Amino acid sequence: MNPLGYAAGDLTALLTSFRLALLSTALLLVLCTPLAWWLATTRSRFKPWIETIATMPLVLPPTVLGFYLLWVLGPNGWLGGLSVAMGGAPLAFTFTGLVIGSLIYSLPFVLQPLQSSFQATGTRVIEVASTLRASPLDAFFRVVLPLSRRGYLSAAVLAFAHTLGEFGVILMIGGNIPGRTQVASIALFNHVESLDYAAAHRLALTLLLLCFALLLTLYLCNRRERSVGVAL
């Protein structure tokens, strides 16, 4: 037991969860920005197909998604096999594998808020900026992104909180390796399974309060943005 009252290994599991959530959220914000803009502005006939694929993690059972990720990241999978061929190890049961998995199962939580925000902004601002001799890329970074800050805030909070609390997919592709792939949700499950309800309650309460604080911050920030917009 440490000075904060957590059971042995719980702080390490929490730290692993934070690392995973922060890295996954940062990568998703970067990777989803061009895709969300394309989906928000395109009239391509392939749009419904891309949207369907990107939304699948919302409805697929975590065990189904985790099973196929395990197959892809394992030594016989195309990603895991590629890693082995390049002199590395299979990606399953590694932190890198957890990051790849989290990028997939948290994708809709970033893509959808960004797409909605870009749709609300529209392409008109790009056209107006072009009349001022701004390039499309310059207009996107200087006009569209600032106008979409609420969408980015929502995407970041939802992705972080979702990754922080994920269990099924993580267990399938990462296992339960302390200090490497054991995250807080799995440590919580271990406490319940061993009937250590005091440790489970302490860890569960930490996650509950953290997620509550994240969502409350999101709603307060959005409320403030709306108030400022009405005042202007």
N, C-alpha and C positions, 0 to 999 in steps of 0.2 A: 504494500500500500504506500503511495506517495503522499507528500504533504497536502495535495489537493483532494485526497480521499479516493482517487481512482484506483481500480485494481491494476495489478501489474500488467503492462502491455497496452492498457487502454489509451494512454497519452500517445503512444507510438501509433496506434491504430487511428486516433483522431488526426494526428499529423499527416499520416498517409492519406486520409480522406481529404484533408485540406489541400495537400499537394495535388492530388488527382483532380479535385474540383477546380482549383485555380488554373492549372495547366489546360485542362479540357475546355474550360470556359473561354480562356484567352484564344486558344486555337480555333474554337468554333466561331467566335466573333469575327475572326479574320477570314476563315474559310467560307462562312455563310454569307458574308457581305456581297460578293459578286453574284452568288447564286440567288440570293433574295432579291437583288436589284433586277436580275434577268427575269425572274418569275413575276415580279411586280410590273414589268414593262413590256414583256414579250407577248406576242399573239401566236406563237408557235403552236402547232398541233400536238407537239410533244409535251407541252406544259402540264396537262393533266397526268400524264405518265410520271413525270419527274416529281410532281407534287404527291402523287400516291406513294411512290417509293420512299420519298423523304418523310412521309407521315407514318409509314408502317411501324416504326418503333413505338408509336403511341398505343397501338392496338395489339401488337404481337405479344403473346405471353413471354415473359423474360427468359423462361427455360428454352423456348424455341429460338429466340434471338441468340441466347448464350450458347446453345448447341452449335449453331452454324458458325458463330464466331470462333468457338473452340476448334471446329473442323478447319476453318480458314487459317487460324493462327498456329495450329499444331504442326508437327514435323512433316506431315503429308499434305498440308494445306498449301495454297499458292503463296500466301504471305510468309507463313512459317517455314515452308520449304525454301523460299527465296532467301530468308535470313540464314538458314543453314548453309545454303549454297555459297553465300558470301562470307562464310567462316564464322557466323554467329550461332546463337542458340535459337530454338523455336520460341515464338513470341508468347505462346500460352504459358500461364502461370508466371508472368513477369509483370513488372510495373508498366513497361512499354505496352504490353498487351492490354492492360487495364485502360490505358490512355486511348488506344485505338478503339476498344469497345465502348468507352464512354463517349467518344466522338460520334459514334453511330447512335447509341440509345438516347443521347441528349440532343441530337441534331434538331428534332422538331421544336424543342423548347427555345431554340435560338432562331431558327429559320422563320417560323411563323410570326413572331413579333416584329422581326426586321422586315419581312415582306409586307405586313400590314402597315407598318410605318412608312415604307417607301411608296406604297399605293396611296396613302393619304397625302404624301408630299407631291407625288405626280412628277411628270416630266416637264411640266410647264416652266419650272424654275431653271431647268437646263437650257431651255429655249431662250428664256429671258437673259440668262447669263451669257449665252452665245452672242446676243446682240451687243454685249459689252466687251466682246472680243475675248471672252474666257473660253478656254478649251473645255470639252466635255469632262475630262478628268479633273481639271481644276475646279469646275463648277460642282462636280460631285463632292469633292473633299471640302470645299469652302462653303457650299450652300446646302446640299442634300444631307450630309452627315450631321451638321449642327441642328438642322430641323428634325432629324430623326433620333435625337438623343434620348427621348423617352422610350423609343423602341429598343435602343441599345441597353438602357438601364433594365427594362423588363426582361430582355433576353439574357443579360448577364446574371441577374438574380435568379431567374427560373432555372437556368442551366446549372448554376452553382448549387442551388438547393436540391435539384433533382439528382445530380451526380453525388452529392453528399449523402443522400439517403438511399441510393440504389443498393439492392441486395442480390437479386436473382442472377442477373447477368454477371456481376462481379464474382459471385461464387462459382459460376460455371467456367469462366475463362481465367480466373486468378487463383481459385482455390482458397486456402486459408493458411497462408504462410506468414507467421508473425514477423514484423519488420520489413516485409517485402510486399505482400499483396493483401494482408489482413487489414481491412478498413473497419470503421467504427460500427457499421451495421452488422458485419459478420462477428465482431467481438461481442456485440450485444446478443446475437443469437447464441454464441457460445456460453454466455453467462446464463441465459434462460435454460439452455439445454442441461447445464450442470446444476440448475436450481439455485444459482447464486443471484437471487432476486435483488438484493441490495446493490450489487455492482451493476446489474442490468438497469435498475431504476436510475442510478446515477448517470449512466451513459445515455440512456433514453431521454432523460430530462435535459441533458446538455444539447442533444440534437434537436429536441423539440423547441427549446428556447432559442437556439441559433436560427432555426428555420422561421420561427415566429418573428424574430428581430429582422431577418432579411426581408420578409414579406411586408412587415409594417413599414420598414424604411422605403420600400418600393411604392407602397400606396401613399405614404406621406409626401414623397417626392413628386409623384404624379399629381397629387392634389394641389401641391404648391405650383407646379407647372401650369395646371389649368387655371388657377387663380390669377397667376401672372398674365396668362394669355387673355383672360377676360378683362383684366385691368387695362391692358394695352389696347 
